Amino acid sequence: MRALVQRVSEAAVRVDGKITGACGPGLLVLVCAMRGDGEAEAERLAAKIAKLRIFQDEAGKMNLSVRDIGGSALVVSQFTLAAETKGNRPGFSAAAPPAEGEALYGAFTRALVAAGVPAETGIFGADMKVSLVNDGPVTIWLDTEA
């Protein structure tokens, strides 16, 4: 699985003009299931993100996790993280098929909540409008293959 994690002051996702998920200080997690991924990858990625120390401590060092600060997450499915960009038009054949992707998106979100991070979501497969205030900015790329 792949994730693009952004430390945010706030984030929200809208579908048809209505907010479907939001978070205050915490993380915006754009997540993509890849072909061959299973629940083990979803759980491993969620555990890593829950412990990722990218929030500042009292000394100004990135030494705290989202759990340490009492933050939350907004989890948005994003199959475009699977983009293959050899030419000018990206291909997405490395992404898991939609039914598998949706199941793993749910498994990832549940694992993140089980790891102690309150989370809200977008709607899988919907045309979503995501807004955020990136704090730092801090943006981290994670891949269970790496």
N, C-alpha and C positions, 0 to 999 in steps of 0.2 A: 504494500500500500504506500501511497505517497501522500504527503501533507505539506501544505504551505501554512506556517503558523505565524500569525502577526500579533504582537503585543498591542493591545488597544485600550484606549480610554473608554470607548463605547463602539458598538457595532449593531447593525440591524439588517434584516433581510425582509424584503417585501415581495409579495406575489399579488398581482392584480391590485396594487396600491395598498394592500393590507399587510401590516407587520405580522410575519409568521414566527419570527424568533428574534431575540435581541440579547445583548449582554452589556453590562457596565464594565468597569475595569476588569480586564482579563485577556482572553484570547479569541481571535477569529481564526478558526481552523478550516481551511479549504482542503477537502479530502477526496482522494480518488482510489478506488479499488482497481488493481491491475489483474490481467489474466493470470490465473493460477493462485491468486491470493485466497486465503481462507480465514476463518475466525481467529486462528493463532496470530496471523499478521495484524488483524484489527486490534486484538487485545494487546499485543506487544507495542504497537504504535500508540495506543491510548495510554498505556502505562508510561511510556517515554515522555509523552507530552504532559501528563499530569505532574511529572517530576522535573521537567525542564526548567532550569533556574535562569530565567531571563528577566526577572523583576528586581528592582534595586532594593538593597538593604539600607540600613541607616547610614552606612558609609558611602552610599552611592554606587556600590558594586552590584553587578547582576549576580545575585546570590540566592534569590528566593523563587519558589515555584508559584504557579497560580493558586495552588492549595494553601501555600504559606501566607499569601496575601488575602485569602478569603474571596478570591475572584471567581469568575464563571467563564463559560465558553459559548460561543456561537459556532455551530458546526454546519458547514455548507458543502454539499456534494459538488464536485467539480471534475468532470471527466476530462476536461481539457488539460489537466496536469499530466495526462498520458500522451500528450502531443509528441509526435515524431516529426521533426522539422528539417528533413534532408532537402526538400524543395521549398517552394514558396507557399504551398498549401499544406497545412499540418494534417497528418493522419492520426487517427485515434484507435487503431486496431489493437494496441497494447492494453487498452482499458478493458476491464471485465465487462461481459455482456450486461445489459441493463438489469435483469432480474437478480443476477449475482451481485452487481454493484449496489443495488438498493439494499439487499440483505446485509452486505458487509458495512454499508454506511450505517445501518441500524445497529449492527453489532459493535462497531467502533464507538458510536455515541453511547450505547449502554455501558460499554467497558470504561469509557471516560467518566461517566456518572458513578459507576461502581468504584472507581479509583478516587472518588471524593471531589470531583469537579462538576458542579451544577452546569447543565448544558441545555441549550435550546437549539432548534434546527431550522433549516429552510425546508423546502418541499422537493424531494428527489424528482429530477426530470423537469421541473417547472422552469419557466422563464423568470429568473429571480433578479431583483435589483438589490445589490449589497452596498451598504454605506458603512464607513468606518472612520474612526480617528486613530491612525496608527501612532502609537506612543513610542517615541524615540527618534526615528523609526527603528523598530526591531522586527525583522522578518527572517524566519528560519525555514529552510527546506529540509524535509525529512523523507527518507525512503527506506522501507524495510529491507530492500535489496542491498543497500549500501552497508 
